[in-house]
C-alpha cells in the first residue's frame, strides 16, 4: 500500500476517533453541571495531546518504513 494511502486512511480514522471523543464530551456537557463540564473538558484536552503525540510518532514510523 502506498504511503499516502496509509496516511490518509490513518488520519481519517483518527479524525473519527476525535469526533467520538467530542461527542462523548458533549453528552457530559448536556448535564449542565459546571464541575462535570470542566472535568470532561480537561480530560478531553489531555487525550487530545496524547493522541497528537502518538499520531506524530506513527506518521514518522510510516515515513521511515514505507520510504
C-alpha positions in Angstrom: 0.0 0.0 0.0 1.3 3.5 -0.8 2.4 5.7 2.0 -0.1 8.4 1.0 -2.9 5.9 1.1 -1.9 4.6 4.5 -1.6 8.1 6.0 -4.9 9.2 4.5 -6.7 6.2 5.9 -5.0 6.5 9.3 -5.8 10.2 9.6 -9.4 9.6 8.7 -9.7 7.1 11.5 -8.0 9.4 13.9 -10.5 12.2 12.9 -13.4 9.7 13.5 -12.0 8.8 17.0 -11.7 12.5 17.9 -15.2 13.1 16.7 -16.4 10.3 19.0 -14.4 11.8 21.9 -16.0 15.2 21.3 -19.4 13.7 21.1 -18.8 11.9 24.4 -17.8 15.2 26.0 -20.9 16.8 24.7 -23.1 14.1 26.3 -21.5 15.0 29.6 -21.9 18.7 28.9 -25.6 18.2 28.4 -25.9 17.5 32.1 -25.2 21.2 32.6 -23.1 20.8 35.7 -20.1 23.2 35.6 -17.9 20.9 37.6 -18.6 17.9 35.3 -18.2 20.1 32.3 -14.8 21.3 33.4 -13.6 17.8 34.3 -14.7 16.5 30.9 -13.0 19.3 29.1 -9.8 18.8 31.0 -9.9 15.0 30.2 -10.5 15.7 26.5 -7.6 18.1 26.3 -5.3 15.6 27.9 -6.4 12.9 25.5 -6.1 15.3 22.5 -2.4 16.0 23.5 -1.7 12.3 23.9 -3.3 11.4 20.6 -1.4 14.2 18.8 1.9 13.0 20.2 1.1 9.4 19.2 -0.1 10.3 15.8 3.2 12.2 15.1 5.3 9.3 16.2 3.2 6.9 14.0 3.5 9.3 11.0 7.3 9.3 11.4 7.3 5.5 11.6 5.2 5.2 8.4 7.5 7.6 6.7 10.6 5.6 7.7 9.0 2.2 6.9 7.4 3.0 3.6 10.1 5.2 2.1 
